[in-house]
């Protein structure tokens, strides 16, 4: 197993020649932030010719409040700044991580003064999903009356993280992860830009490594530029003054594989859903892939194994009773040894559950019984099924005509144990297996 601790060969922030500077320049991603819409890369569905945002901007229409929803490094902040510039509005940026209601009120008060002077204000709130309901509600009056045009940036699904009142006053625009060609364009621009980028440091990097960097960034331009800057920083100039970036340096700069994963966010549940649905579909390979995505992304192994235990009963059940044994054993071992070794019982249980025959008979049985239990919740327990610990209860007929099945074999068929209203009702059917091919029940060798 690889060591999960992280080490780096890169120095503390400094000039690229390795000497400490009096004032450290901003990160490359910030320096290379597009200054015009023509420099903006990606999101053609929003800013391309004839698209919604370009029409709003170039048509001179009043910009509505917007919620920009997309992964990290896709241009949400940059787009907010460009919108402010194109609409001649004052741009006020707040971070929901560091700001509170007091900061919001101060920004809104200043926006009211500017409005009297005839100037609009764009209030950009980064990570708006981190504002609680009270903080989001504090924005409503100013958004409602047009004091500010809100642009909120979020990596989380606004349906869950932004209040319905604020959503109803805003337009949600979805930003997509950049594709590899778009990331390559941004990287190459940074390599050749001598003013804001790395051009003055004479970096030399092969097309193959640029492509590799763009692929590893996973659509996050900020990650690609940070790795590129770190790689250039760690490379000393050669005799010709060129800095030749090697594969080893780039790998170190990228660090441990990055997964688009947030333990508390929507993607966490998306990945969990993908794992469970792949298991339910008996797709071993897909199940292993999603399991690895969750583990490498930092998911709590106990969360994963709980889901496996649920599936073992809900989707397999008595079609293979050993499935629950495997899941329960994986849960116990995972709690005992923890990661990284726990990935072995987790993987074993995942493979077993994916290959097991599937049946939702347990789920259907309880769902059907639950529906009747809710509807007939006041139906009395039949007298013959009641205990009679006192003479009064016996006198009232409690326990009368109860038949002990071990002494009276016919009781199983002749004595009803359901309320009279539900007599003869069937909830569990053991033939509800979706994987009925007997060969599929046998151990299989994966090629």
N, C-alpha and C positions, 0 to 999 in steps of 0.2 A: 504494500500500500504506500502511495506517495505521502510524504510528510505534509500535513495540512498547515503547518506554520509557514509564514511568509517572510522571506528575506529579500533584500534588494541590493543591487550593486550601484544604485543611483544615489548621487549626493543630495544634500539638502538644497533648497532653492538657491540658485546662484546664477551668475552669468554662464552662458553656454561654454565658455572656455574653462570653466571650473573654478574661477576666482570669485570670491564672495563679493557681491555688489552692495553698494550703499542702499540702493532701492531696487528691489526685485521687480522685474517687469511682470505684468499680468500673465496668466496662463495663455498658451497659444490659442486655445479655443476661444478665449475672450478677445484676444487681439485680432483674430481672423473673422470675427463676427461680421456678416455682410452689412454694408452700409447703404445699399440700395436694393430694391426688389430684383433688379437685373443680376445682382450678385447672389441672390438667394438660390440655394440648390435644394431641389426636392419639393414635395407637396404641390405638384402640378395640378392636382385636382382642386386646389384652393386658389393658387396664385398664378396659374397658367393663363395664357391669352383666352379671354372670354369667360374665365371662371369667376366664382362668386366673389371672392375678396378683391380681385383685380377690378371687377365691375363696380363694386362698392366704392373703391378708392378712386379710380379714374373717372367714375361718373359723377363725382362730387357729392354723392349721397351722404347723409349723416350716418356715421358708423354705428351699428347697434352694439349693445353689450355682448361680449363673446365669452364662451368657455372653450379654451383650446385644450383638447384631450389627446394625449399621445405619449409614447415612450420617451425616456430621457434622450437628449441629444438630437432631437428631430426639428428643432428650430422654433419652439414655442416663444421663448423670451425674445429672440431675434425678430420674429414676426410681429410681436407686440410693439417693439421699438420702431420697426419700419412703418407700421400702421399709424403710429403717432406722428412720425415725420411726414408721411404722405398727406395726412389730414391736417397738418399744421397745428396739432394739439400739443399741449404740455404733457410730458410723459412723467408720471409719478410711479415709481416701482416700490412695492413692499413685498417682503417675504413672510408668508404665514407662519414660518418657523420662529421668527424673531419679533413679529409685530402682534399687537393686540388692539382692543377697541380704542384705546387712547390714541394710537397711531392712526387708526382709520378716521377718527373724528378730526384729528389735526389735518390730515390730507383732504378731507371733505370740506373743512372750513376754508382752506386755502383755495380749493377748487371753486367755491362759491364766490370768492373775491375775483378770481380770474374770469368767472362767467359774467360778472358785472362789467368787466373790461372787454368783453366780447371774445374771449378765448376759451376754447374747450379744453377739458382735461381728460386724459386717458389714465385711469388708475389700474395699473398692472399688478396683480397679486400672484406671485409665484407659489406653487403648491397650495392652492386655495382649499384643497381637500383637508388640510390640517387645521383650518378654522373650524371652531365648534359652531353650533347652531346660533348661539347668542352673537358671536362675532359676525357670522354671515348675515344675520338679521339686521345688524347695525348698518349694513351696506344698502339695505332695501330702499329707504327714502331717497337717498342720493341717486341711486340707479333709476328709481321710479320717475323722479322729476327731471332727470337729465343733467343733474349737477356734474356727474361723472359718467364717462363711458367705461364700464368695467371690462377688463380683459383678464380672465382668470386662467391660469395654466395649471394643469393637473395631469398626473400619470395614472390616476385612479378613475374608475368609472363614475362620472358625475351623477348618474342615476342614484348611486348609493351614498356619495360623499358630499354632494351639493344639495342644499335644501330645495324643495319643490318651488318655494316662493321665488328664490333667486333664479332657478332654472327657467321658470315661466317668463322671466324678464330678460332672458339671455338667449343667444343662439349658440348651440353646441357645434363646434367644428372638430372633426377627427383628423389628427395628423398621423400619417403612417410611418413606420420605420423606414429609414432611407435604404434604398437598395445598394448593392455593392458598387455599381457604377457611379452612383451619386457620392458615396463615401470616397471612392477613388478620386473623383473630381475635386473634392474638398482637400484631400491629402496632397494631391499634386499642386494645387494652388498654394498651399502652405509651404511646400518645398521650394517653390520658385519665387515667392513674394519676398523681396529683400527688405521691405519697409516694415511690415507687420509680422511676416512669417519667418521662415528659417533660411531663406535664400542667401543671406549674407554669410551664413556659416558653412556654405559649400557642401551640403549633404549629398551623398551619393547612395542611392538605394535602387535595387533592381525592380523591374516591373513585376516580377514574381513575388517579391516581398511586399510590394504595395498592394497587390491583389490579395495576398495573405492577410495583411493588416485590415483591409476593407472587409474581408470575410469574417475575421475574428471579432470585429467591432460590433457585429450583430445589429447594424443599422443605427448605431449611436456614434454620431460624428465627434462628439466631445471625447468619447473614449479613444477613438482613433487618433485624434490630435494630441491627446495627453500622452499616449504611448509613443507617438512619433517624436514629440518633444523630448521625452525621457530617453529615447534611443539616441537621438542626436546629442543630448547632453552627456551621455555616457561614452560617446565615441570621440577619441582624440584625433586631431587633424593628422593626416599622413604627410609625407615629404612634399607632396604637391599642394598641400593645404586643404585637400578634400577630406571629408569625414565619410568613410565607407561603412555603411550600416550593415552589419552581418545578421544572419538568421538568429544566432544565439542572443545577440543584443536585443533584437526585436521581441523574441520570445520572453526574455526577462522583463522587457518594458511592458509587455501586455500583462504579465503576471499570471495568476491562476485564471483558468477559463472563466469568463464572465457569463452568467446566466441571467436572463431577464426575469428576475424572481424577487418577490417581496413577500416575506412570511405573513404579513398582515394584510396584504392587498388582494385585489381581484385575481391577479395572476396565480397566486397561491391556490385559490379555489379552482381556477381554470385547469391547472396542472393536476390537481387531485381528481377533478372530474374526468380528465383525459385518462388517468390511470385506471379508475374504476370502470369506465366504459370500455376500455380496451380489455380488461380482465373479463368483464361480462361477455364480451364478444369472442372470448377464447383466443385472443391474438397475443401469443407469448412475446413476440418480438416488440410489438408496440408497448406492451405492459412493462417490459424491462426498460425500454427507452424512457418512458415517463417516470418510472421509479428512479432511474439514474438522474433525470432532470431535477427531481425533487430533492434527492439526497445531495447532489453536488451544488444545488442552489441554497442549501442550508436549512431545509425543512426539518422540523422536529421529528425524529424517527418514531416517537410515540404516536404522533398524529397519524403518520403513515400506517403504522401497524393497527391502530384502532380502525382505520378504514378497511384494512384487510379482514379484520375480524367481523366487521359488519357484513362485508360482501360474502364471507364464507357461509353465513347463515341466510342472508337475504337472497343471494343469487345462485347458491349451490345447495345449501340445506341438506336434506336427506338423500339427494341424488348422490352425494358422496360425503357421509358423516365425518370422514377423516379430514375434510377440508377445514373444519372448525378446529380440529386438533392441531393441524399444521399452523394455522393462524394464531391460535392461543399459545403454542410453543414459541413461535417467533416473537410474540409480544413479551412473553416472560424472559426470553433470552436477551431481547433488545434492552429491556429494562435492567438486566443483570450486567451486561458487558458494555453497552453503549457503542457509539461510532468510534472508529471506523469499522471495527470487527462485526458490528451488528448488521452491516450490509449483507453479510452472507446468509443469516437466517431470513432477512427481509427478502433477499433475492430468491432463496429456496421457496419460501411461502408464495411469492408472486408467481413463480413458474408453476408450482403445484395448483394454485387457484386458477390460473389461466387455462391449464390443461384439463381441469376437472369438468365432468358433465355439469350442465347448468339446469337449475330448476328454481322457479320463484314460487313454488307451492307454499312455502312457509309464509312468505309475504302475503300471498293471496288469501291464505287461510286466516291470518290475523286480520287483514283488511276487511274481509267478509264478516268475521265475528265482531269486529269493532263496530261496523255499521249497524248490526242488529243490537249490539249492547247499548249503543247510543239511543236507538229508536225505542228499545223496550226496557229502558233503565229502571222502570218501576214494576216490572214483572216480578212477582214473588218467587222465592226459591221453593220448588215443590216440597211438600211436607215430608215425603219419604227420604229426602236428601238432608234434612235438617237434623242436627244433634238434639238430644233430649236429656240434658243433664239434670233437670228438676222434674218432680212429679207433675207440676202444672203443665210443663211443656209436653210431657207424655200424654196428659189428659187432653191437650189440644191437638194431638195427632202428630206431633213432631216425631219423625223417624218411623212412623207406622208404615208397614208394607215395604220397608227397605229390604232388599235381598242381597245377601253377601255372595259375591260372584265366585269366590273360591269354594263355597259349599254348594252353590246353585249355578251351574254353568249356563243355564238358560236365561239367567238374569241379564247377561250381556245384550241379548237381542230383545228381551221382553220388557225390561225396565228402562223407561226413558229418563235421561238425566238432564234434559233441557226443560225450560218452562213449557207449559202446555201450548202456548201460542207458537212456539218454535219447534214443536215435535217433528222429528224427521229431517231437520235442516242439516245440510252437509256443508262443511267449511273447508276441510282438507281433502284434497285429491292427490294421491301420490303418483299420478301419471302425467303431471304437468312439467315433465322434463323437456327442455328445448333441445338437448343434445341426446337424441335417442339411439343413434348408431352405436351398437354394442362395441364396435371396434374403437370408437372414441373413448370408451370407458377404460380401455386397456392402456398400459404404459406405452407412450409413443417415443420414438427416437427422432429427435429433431435433426434434420440435415444441415 
